Amino acid sequence: MNIHFNTQSIVLSESMRSHCVTKADHLFAVHPQATEIFVSIIHHRSYGQYDVELKVHAEHQWCFVKHSGDEFYHVAAEAFSAMTHKLQKQKTKAKRELRDHSLEVEHDE
């Protein structure tokens, strides 16, 4: 499991980093097909908003989510939750396509 951080206009505190690592550990536990996470954190000082962008490599493709808001810990939690949901949808879709393909093969024979 690899976690990479990129920040803009903010110095990442140990608490912020720990929060993201804890959420990433949970994501890796729930979705072992995820191999790499890029966490990009941007703080817009002019209007006090955080953007948390996640890019996750899983099943030979990249998934991307972005959440914004004024409270970092909430925004980060929402981003990781959205990514977990997106990876679950991707996994379900892949299983459905595999099942549908299996049915097509049976009908062809």
N, C-alpha and C positions, 0 to 999 in steps of 0.2 A: 504494500500500500504506500503510495507516494502522495504527499500533500505539498503543494507549492503555493506560496503567498506572494501577492503583488499588491502594493498599496500606492495610493496617490493622495497627496495632501493630508496624510495622517501617519503618525508613528504608532505602529501596532503594539498595544500594551500586552503584557503577559496574560492578563485576564481575557482580553479579546482573542488572542491566539489560542489559549486553552479552550475557550468556548467553541471555537471553530474546529479544533482538533477533536474535542468530545463529540461534536455533531458528525464529523467525518468518520470517526471510529464507528459510530452507530450505523452510518450509511454503508460502510464497508462490511459490517456484520450482517446487515439485512440484504445487501446486494453484493455477494462475493465476486460477481462478474466485473464489478468496478475495480479498475486497477490504478487509476490516477485521478487526482482532483487538483484543479487550479482554482484558487480562491482569490478573487480580485476585489479589493475594498477601496472605494473612492469616497472621500469626504468632501462635500460641497460646502465650504465654509460660508459662502455668501448667503445661503438659505438653510444652513444647518442640517443638511440631509446626507444620508449614507446610501451608497449603491453597493450591494453585494452581488457579485456575479460569480457563478459557479460553472465550471466546465469539467465534465467528468467523462473519462474514457471507459466504456463498457461495451462488451460484445462487438468489438472491432469498429466502433463508431463513437463520435463525440456527442454529448448532450449538453445543452446550455440552458441556464435559467438566470434571471436577474430580478432582484427585489430591491425596492427603495423605501426609505422612511427616515424618521428623525431619531429613532432609538436603535443603536447598533445591534444590541443583543436580540431584540425582537426581529429586526430585518434579517440578521444572519440565520436565526431559527426558522423563519419563514422560507428563506432561500433553500436551506437544507431539506426542509419538509417538502417543498415543491419538487426538488430534485429526486427525493425518494419516491414521490408519487409518479414522476415522469419515468423513472427507471422501472417501476412496477408496471406501468402501462406498456413500456417497450417490451418487457419480458412477457407479458400477457399476449401482446400482439405477435411476438415471435412464436410463442407456443401455438396460437391460433393458426398462423400461417403454416407451421409445420404439420399440424393436424389436418388442415384443409388440403395440403399437398399430399399427405398420406392417403386421404380419401380419394383424391384424383387418381393416384397410382393404382389403388384397388379397383376403381371403376374401369381403368384402361386395360386391365388384364383379362 
